[in-house]
Amino acid sequence: MLSSISDQDSNDSYDVHLIGGYKDIPYEHKKWREGVSLTLCSKIIEVLFNNPAKFNIRTLHVLDHNTQYDEEGNAYRIFQGFIVATDSGSILPAHFHETTRGPDVMVREVRRNLCAGDSTWKHRLLDTYDTESDRYSIAPCYWDESVLGRVKHLLELSDEEFAKVYYYAPPVQIDHNYIRYLKSIVGYIVEHPNWKNVFPNGKPREFKRIPNGDWMAISMVATEDRVSRFRSQLKRFFNCIVRLKFKMLSMYHR
């Protein structure tokens, strides 16, 4: 995605604002490297640093800066989402409806949350949305019987037990709505035990935007195009039949 906004031969610089991610695992914990936020933030900084373009990090509201604690010492985010007032540059907390997250959210979440150990990724940040073509391309990921067994076990846990497993080393504040959302992601694996049915022939799941602003699978778009062409051809065929019929009737009356 960075290649679409930066030219290697250009001296342009870009302002970057990184907001989100919190201290989901205490750094002193022996498994702190397994946390999501620190790993992701580090990777983003690495990608920006290694890019030939010049990036100026203007805001770095992540990890400790984006962490607050409840009365019991449980950590939770300050910013979960945000909007930017382009006229003033002000940044305000915001919540977005799930329908604004783009297509195939559940598959994308499964790939991000449960299949991050896929060795084919080679620790890369995976681009999903292509700004140039305005398309989503969700690369295939796989899960096996071992993953299926683990997720079935997770679904049997209470919210508190689930949080301990998912967050590795609480204290983090338990958001029951978020836990239900995570369980729905886990449940997707149970409902679709064979990854090959989700990614037929090992191909990405691709979506394009249609005129009304919604997203549609490219395979469905192609099918609709074929149906539309067939209907058009069928309409022309019937028009020809009608014209031929009138022509024959006029000849008969002569």
Phi, psi and omega per residue, in radians:
M1 nan -0.613 3.141
L2 -1.075 -0.564 -3.119
S3 -1.140 -0.377 -3.115
S4 -1.398 -0.264 -3.113
I5 -2.008 -0.196 -3.081
S6 -2.192 2.453 3.078
D7 -1.863 2.200 -3.080
Q8 -1.025 -0.488 -3.114
D9 -1.592 0.027 -3.090
S10 -1.649 2.616 3.081
N11 -1.717 0.204 -3.137
D12 -1.117 2.618 3.056
S13 -2.118 2.725 -3.054
Y14 -2.267 2.354 3.072
D15 -1.456 2.378 -3.104
V16 -2.136 2.356 3.065
H17 -2.138 1.995 3.126
L18 -1.843 2.034 -3.100
I19 -2.369 2.315 3.118
G20 2.120 2.952 -3.047
G21 1.361 2.404 -3.120
Y22 -2.449 -3.127 -3.071
K23 -1.366 1.365 -3.053
D24 -1.344 -0.274 3.055
I25 -2.443 2.249 3.093
P26 -1.007 2.349 -3.070
Y27 -1.133 -0.417 -3.125
E28 -1.382 -0.160 -3.140
H29 -1.283 2.534 -3.050
K30 -1.148 -0.331 -3.139
K31 -1.905 0.450 -3.072
W32 -1.036 -0.482 -3.118
R33 -1.197 -0.252 -3.132
E34 -1.484 -0.100 3.118
G35 -1.133 2.682 -3.113
V36 -1.390 -0.825 -2.959
S37 -1.130 -0.879 -3.092
L38 -1.102 -0.751 3.137
T39 -1.074 -0.797 -3.103
L40 -1.185 -0.789 3.135
C41 -1.060 -0.733 3.129
S42 -1.088 -0.697 -3.121
K43 -1.187 -0.690 3.125
I44 -1.095 -0.800 3.116
I45 -1.064 -0.710 3.138
E46 -1.087 -0.766 -3.135
V47 -1.107 -0.752 3.122
L48 -1.129 -0.719 -3.106
F49 -1.140 -0.673 -3.078
N50 -1.472 -0.116 3.129
N51 -1.379 2.449 -3.123
P52 -1.138 -0.389 3.113
A53 -1.258 2.843 -3.127
K54 -1.743 2.114 3.134
F55 -2.043 2.244 3.094
N56 -1.823 1.953 3.140
I57 -1.382 1.823 -3.095
R58 -1.529 -0.564 -3.138
T59 -2.316 2.302 3.085
L60 -2.329 1.253 -3.085
H61 -1.715 1.279 -3.082
V62 -2.353 2.961 3.056
L63 0.912 -2.134 -3.081
D64 -1.028 -0.622 -3.112
H65 -1.166 -0.416 -3.103
N66 -1.919 0.437 -3.090
T67 -2.101 2.321 2.987
Q68 -2.286 2.931 -3.004
Y69 -2.254 2.514 3.073
D70 -1.494 -3.036 -3.056
E71 -1.113 -0.424 -3.127
E72 -1.632 0.090 3.119
G73 1.466 0.203 3.119
N74 -1.404 2.343 -3.104
A75 -1.455 2.520 3.005
Y76 -2.689 2.877 -3.033
R77 -1.261 2.601 2.934
I78 -1.523 -0.904 3.084
F79 -1.831 2.141 2.988
Q80 -1.798 -0.507 3.054
G81 -2.696 2.854 -3.114
F82 -2.696 2.815 3.027
I83 -2.185 2.702 3.140
V84 -2.048 2.169 3.037
A85 -1.392 1.853 -3.014
T86 -1.148 -0.408 -3.129
D87 -1.329 -0.535 -3.088
S88 -2.024 -0.306 -3.084
G89 1.447 0.067 3.140
S90 -1.182 2.505 3.128
I91 -2.014 2.178 -3.048
L92 -2.188 2.478 3.078
P93 -1.085 2.578 -3.130
A94 -2.724 2.694 3.016
H95 -2.071 2.435 -3.082
F96 -2.047 2.465 3.110
H97 -1.142 2.567 -3.069
E98 -1.056 -0.395 -3.129
T99 -1.266 -0.176 -3.132
T100 -1.613 0.076 -3.027
R101 -1.535 0.032 -3.125
G102 1.598 -3.119 -3.033
P103 -1.426 2.772 2.960
D104 0.957 0.754 -3.053
V105 -1.019 -0.731 -3.052
M106 -1.116 -0.735 3.126
V107 -1.146 -0.706 3.110
R108 -1.092 -0.682 3.133
E109 -1.210 -0.683 3.085
V110 -1.043 -0.787 -3.129
R111 -1.088 -0.716 -3.069
R112 -1.338 -0.710 -3.012
N113 -1.567 -0.648 -2.979
L114 -1.915 -0.272 -3.047
C115 -2.108 0.379 -3.098
A116 -1.158 -0.283 3.122
G117 -1.467 0.084 3.127
D118 -1.037 2.038 -3.046
S119 -1.150 -0.361 -3.115
T120 -1.219 -0.277 -3.120
W121 -1.344 -0.461 3.111
K122 0.960 0.677 3.055
H123 1.077 0.457 3.125
R124 -1.580 2.653 2.915
L125 -1.330 2.205 -3.048
L126 -1.616 2.138 3.055
D127 -1.346 2.280 3.117
T128 -1.894 -0.731 -3.086
Y129 -1.788 2.274 3.103
D130 -1.758 1.955 -3.073
T131 -1.179 -0.521 -3.086
E132 -1.267 -0.751 -3.097
S133 -1.659 -0.123 -3.088
D134 0.969 0.872 -3.131
R135 -2.324 2.659 2.984
Y136 -1.785 2.356 3.043
S137 -2.298 1.904 -3.068
I138 -1.727 1.843 -3.077
A139 -1.101 2.578 -3.118
P140 -1.174 2.589 2.994
C141 -2.376 2.881 -3.071
Y142 -2.242 2.733 2.991
W143 -2.464 2.618 -3.073
D144 -2.130 -2.963 -3.088
E145 -1.089 -0.578 -3.136
S146 -1.150 -0.722 3.085
V147 -1.135 -0.755 -3.131
L148 -1.056 -0.721 3.118
G149 -1.112 -0.699 -3.136
R150 -1.171 -0.735 -3.083
V151 -1.239 -0.576 3.068
K152 -1.092 -0.681 3.097
H153 -1.140 -0.716 -3.127
L154 -1.056 -0.661 -3.099
L155 -1.176 -0.350 -3.136
E156 -1.493 -0.146 -3.069
L157 -1.475 2.685 2.989
S158 -1.255 2.940 3.131
D159 -1.026 -0.724 -3.118
E160 -1.134 -0.755 3.128
E161 -1.176 -0.681 3.131
F162 -1.082 -0.747 -3.126
A163 -1.093 -0.686 -3.141
K164 -1.115 -0.661 3.131
V165 -1.285 -0.788 -3.041
Y166 -1.236 -0.726 -3.085
Y167 -1.561 0.023 3.090
Y168 1.139 -1.027 -3.021
A169 -2.445 1.330 3.021
P170 -0.978 2.785 0.613
P171 -1.647 2.119 2.858
V172 -2.316 2.607 -3.095
Q173 -1.196 2.335 -3.124
I174 -1.462 2.043 3.057
D175 -1.759 1.827 -3.022
H176 -1.132 -0.588 3.080
N177 -1.123 -0.704 3.134
Y178 -1.195 -0.662 3.097
I179 -1.090 -0.723 3.101
R180 -1.084 -0.676 3.109
Y181 -1.122 -0.759 3.114
L182 -1.098 -0.669 3.126
K183 -1.168 -0.556 3.080
S184 -1.178 -0.583 3.072
I185 -1.157 -0.810 3.109
V186 -1.064 -0.711 -3.135
G187 -1.105 -0.469 3.126
Y188 -1.075 -0.667 3.111
I189 -1.105 -0.729 -3.139
V190 -1.127 -0.697 -3.141
E191 -1.282 -0.397 -3.132
H192 -2.255 1.254 -3.040
P193 -1.149 -0.412 -3.131
N194 -1.818 1.915 -3.087
W195 -1.082 -0.424 -3.107
K196 -1.181 -0.402 3.077
N197 -1.345 -0.421 3.102
V198 -1.453 -0.622 3.113
F199 -2.139 1.327 -3.110
P200 -0.959 2.338 3.133
N201 1.045 0.340 3.119
G202 1.183 0.395 -3.099
K203 -1.641 2.663 3.081
P204 -1.126 2.726 3.004
R205 -1.615 2.025 -3.010
E206 -2.023 2.472 -3.104
F207 -2.343 2.563 3.038
K208 -2.269 2.732 -3.134
R209 -1.427 2.370 3.115
I210 -1.790 2.919 -2.986
P211 -0.910 -0.562 -3.108
N212 -1.435 0.053 3.093
G213 1.671 -0.204 3.108
D214 -1.354 2.981 3.101
W215 -1.883 2.485 3.118
M216 -2.407 2.450 3.095
A217 -1.027 2.391 -3.089
I218 -1.058 -0.595 3.094
S219 -1.100 -0.642 3.110
M220 -1.247 -0.646 3.091
V221 -1.073 -0.768 3.128
A222 -1.097 -0.696 3.117
T223 -1.124 -0.765 3.124
E224 -1.113 -0.638 3.098
D225 -1.109 -0.734 3.117
R226 -1.135 -0.728 3.115
V227 -1.109 -0.733 3.133
S228 -1.091 -0.752 3.113
R229 -1.124 -0.700 3.131
F230 -1.112 -0.751 3.119
R231 -1.095 -0.708 3.118
S232 -1.103 -0.768 3.116
Q233 -1.130 -0.701 3.134
L234 -1.129 -0.682 3.119
K235 -1.120 -0.756 3.105
R236 -1.106 -0.658 3.131
F237 -1.092 -0.827 -3.141
F238 -1.132 -0.646 3.087
N239 -1.086 -0.689 3.096
C240 -1.122 -0.725 3.123
I241 -1.079 -0.755 -3.136
V242 -1.118 -0.788 3.129
R243 -1.100 -0.701 3.120
L244 -1.127 -0.668 -3.140
K245 -1.124 -0.791 3.126
F246 -1.126 -0.637 3.139
K247 -1.143 -0.728 3.129
M248 -1.167 -0.674 3.125
L249 -1.143 -0.722 3.135
S250 -1.140 -0.656 3.105
M251 -1.173 -0.647 -3.131
Y252 -1.150 -0.714 -3.111
H253 -1.246 -0.339 3.065
R254 -1.222 nan nan
